[in-house]
Amino acid sequence: MKTKGVLTIILTILMLQSQAQGLVLQSKQNKQTTTNITLGCGSYDLMQHLDNKKPGFLELSNKLMQNIEKNISNQRNTKSSDSIYVIPVVFHIVYNNDSENIPDSVIQNQIEILNHCYRRTNSDTTNTRPVFHNIVADTKIEFVLAEIDPEGNPTTGITRTQTDIEYFGGILAYGQGQDQEILDWVNDSLLYNLFRLTNDTLGGKKPWNPDKYLNVWIGDLRILEPEFNNYKELVYFGLSTPPMDHHNWPDSVLNLVNIYEQGILLHYINLGANNPNSFPNPYHTYNGLITTGKILVHEVGHFLGLRHIWGDGDCNFNDFIYDTPNANASSQYNCNKNRNTCVDDIYGIDPPDMVENYMDYSSGNCQNSFTIGQTAVMHYVLNHYRPVLSNTIEINNIENNQFYQSFNVYPNPTTGAVTIKSEHDIDDFQIIIHDSQGRLVKNTCFMDITTLNFTIEGSRGIYFMEIISNNKRTTFKILKL
Ligand SMILES: [Zn+2]
């Protein structure tokens, strides 16, 4: 495994003759000064920011990826699971004006896009080049708008919060010539500013239990730059927090990461493919490229442990996944299928750069695939680092989907005591609990109840609780602390 270094963000201040323009973030691979605004995903920048605050964070995160890589390589030849992972999602719309108060129809469209992309049922999968046909995958991960809120009440899975804050990126109080001040501001303040979206007292909306829900905050991620003629700068389309190892990372690192609520921040224009908003000048050139609803597909990939396919570096860096071709840089939003920038050996061939991959920076118009290796990483993260986020449902039984959604299991994580609450009075049901080693912990039948309290005996770790009734079954993962 190649050692990863820390990429630095090169910050350049540009003043164009024709228009005042503020800060531009550029990746290290592209040192040449350019007047093009480089927009992107902030997930790796967040990791670099954490590493600046707590040197060693990136090394821990890379070790986590290496551990996953080692474990999934041992399982490459095992049969894939017959279950699908279902992740409840809550969208927090934090709006300052009516156009940012995105309608439900866009959120529903985004959920459909997530499901098509993660289940590989999108029509554009026919565009995947044959050279990749043996590595692309149905990830067997699905997303539903949360149906029960943290208090156990019915919900649409959408919250709406009006805010006084116009620009969650904040206000840049520095101007031309103050490059170092601007760099410091970006390093110290920008991400804190953006995460105000996740805080009730700072103009945002606090998360629902991030262990149990995928929280997606929708807001205006731009920066206001008064010193640059009130220029409104967008640096990130969106960003996601990375998985953490709660059992092995030191508290000092976990406490630092916990400053940032777990979830995804997304600029409101990037939500869905039927969003009534579009980018104004000078970002309008991105409209045809990113309004496909695939920015969130990419950010969810990060949330489930995936890195950028080019490894955030040149050919010496990779994404810790065995079947994704390496690249010496991101694709910069084009769909160039002629590039093969690094030498790979994947099942004996050197495939081209994979612009079809959701974890590239290619245009959403050519993104249509995750790989088998990426799928294995996401499953590993769901099983070990985000263990209670998803419930698993046996494939080919739609009734089971409704069945699992009719239960609320809490608290989870737990110190032992667990309550199961059912929406309906159930005539009879059986509960079977196994520990992570497959040992039977509990096997009991119940009749005519809607609420059940019991205790999980045994050591801390993950337990799998099956609920079975009238030929329907579902499995809940429970984390005992
Ligand atoms: Zn990204």
Boltz pocket constraint, residues with backbone or C-beta under 6 A from the ligand:
constraints:
  - pocket:
      binder: B
      contacts: [[A, 41], [A, 42], [A, 43], [A, 44], [A, 298], [A, 299], [A, 302], [A, 308], [A, 359]]
      max_distance: 6.0
